[in-house]
Amino acid sequence: MFHGPDAHPGSGSPESRPGGLAALLVSLQLTDSAFPSGFYTLSHSLEGYAQAGAVTPDTLPALLADLLRHGVGPSDATALALAHRAVTTGVLSDALRVDRRLHAAKLGRENRQAATRTGRQLLDLAAEVFGRPPIADYLRLVTDRRAPGCQAVAAGIVQAAAGVPVEQAVAADLFAFSASFAGAALRLRLTDHRKAQVLLHGAAPVIEETVRAALARPEADLGAGAPASDIMSGRHERADARLFAS
């Protein structure tokens, strides 16, 4: 039977206690672009928009806001919050159910592949870095092919096991998504280094809004509503040349 993150020896270690500076440091490590989860290989459909001439430097902020509110927010951010809750309540089967639902809700092949590839990498490395039983337990489910291992679910499990409060965990992951989007825009020459920082700062209120919505959203409502992004991802799959995996 699976137990919560504090129901094992060593639960008094700093990373296992919820909140505080230790939790902040965990979030910073997990969402840093240097953390080798594979986020840097993703454009989150932005390359498809660029290939179609459907985005400009001026429309980047609106596109990012739409993806947060209608794409990653209702899907990945919501799944992360639910997976985090599964760890804190000690019911890992809830996370497994959310993982399968999230995977099924990702319509494009490359989006599903990107989610599971980065999720498995995150779980594998986090099991070694943090050494918390919930992470190893879920990694075994993924390795045994009983769970897809989507990145958002993996992030929820890892951050909960490491004592990061759920609101902070969701916000950190949404910021990582936004930073990855800005980095992709930079590599696609849709922005420069200075304007990328303006883009990220401007997204902060939308991230806050998206976090609140994700924390309140029930599992039955999990799923993105961003058809244009799905279309661009589908076109990207068949592009002659691609810089990013998604």
Secondary structure as GFF3:
##gff-version 3
##sequence-region A 1 246
A	DSSP	three_ten_helix	14	16	.	.	.	ID=ss1
A	DSSP	alpha_helix	20	31	.	.	.	ID=ss2
A	DSSP	three_ten_helix	39	41	.	.	.	ID=ss3
A	DSSP	alpha_helix	46	51	.	.	.	ID=ss4
A	DSSP	alpha_helix	60	66	.	.	.	ID=ss5
A	DSSP	pi_helix	67	77	.	.	.	ID=ss6
A	DSSP	alpha_helix	78	89	.	.	.	ID=ss7
A	DSSP	alpha_helix	92	105	.	.	.	ID=ss8
A	DSSP	alpha_helix	109	130	.	.	.	ID=ss9
A	DSSP	alpha_helix	133	143	.	.	.	ID=ss10
A	DSSP	alpha_helix	151	161	.	.	.	ID=ss11
A	DSSP	alpha_helix	166	187	.	.	.	ID=ss12
A	DSSP	alpha_helix	193	216	.	.	.	ID=ss13
A	DSSP	three_ten_helix	219	221	.	.	.	ID=ss14
A	DSSP	alpha_helix	227	237	.	.	.	ID=ss15
###
